[in-house]
Amino acid sequence: MHAAALRQQLGSCVTAVSHWCAARRLQLNSDKTEAIWIGSKAAINKLTPQDRSLTVSNDTTIYSADVVRDLGVFLDTELSMKHHIAKVAAACFYHIRRLRQIRRHVGQAVTTRLVLAIVTICWQLEFHVLTDKQTG
């Protein structure tokens, strides 16, 4: 399918979601709504700026992003998961650094257990996301 046809079809879907929300007294926030084109770097670079935006109505335009967050998982245009892994590692490192504030109060053994727990949780979360990506 051509990018313009895909853009038109996606615009129709977003309009339908907007109408569904309005019928239930909800509002689709176009400032927080994101779209993403997924493909190879070469295919993404072929898209024009017009193809990258999505006009839903006269006053609403949704622009595509290079990285979007969906249910806590960061997805990029190539589905490489690099951004997601970096975010999870940064969050894990942040929590480990925060242990500095309490380590002298709880002792070496407790600090070691907390570090292992944090690293294990971060690793498990990442493992599940990556294995679901490969099998799903």
Residue pairs with C-beta under 8 A, 6 or more apart in sequence:
1 9
3 47
3 48
3 51
4 51
7 51
7 54
10 35
10 54
11 54
11 55
11 56
14 28
14 33
14 54
14 56
14 62
15 56
15 57
17 28
18 28
18 56
18 57
21 27
21 28
30 56
30 60
30 61
30 62
33 62
34 62
34 64
34 65
34 68
35 54
35 62
35 63
35 64
35 65
35 68
36 64
36 65
36 66
36 67
36 68
36 75
36 76
36 77
37 44
37 47
37 51
37 52
37 64
37 77
38 75
38 77
38 78
38 79
39 77
39 78
40 78
41 77
41 78
44 77
44 78
52 63
52 64
53 61
53 62
53 63
53 64
54 61
54 62
54 63
54 64
55 61
55 62
56 62
66 76
66 77
67 74
67 75
67 76
67 77
67 83
68 74
68 75
69 75
73 84
73 129
74 81
74 83
74 84
74 87
75 81
75 84
76 82
76 83
76 84
79 133
81 129
81 130
81 133
84 129
85 126
88 122
88 125
88 126
89 122
91 122
92 118
92 119
92 122
95 118
96 115
96 118
96 119
99 111
99 114
99 115
99 118
102 111
103 111
106 114
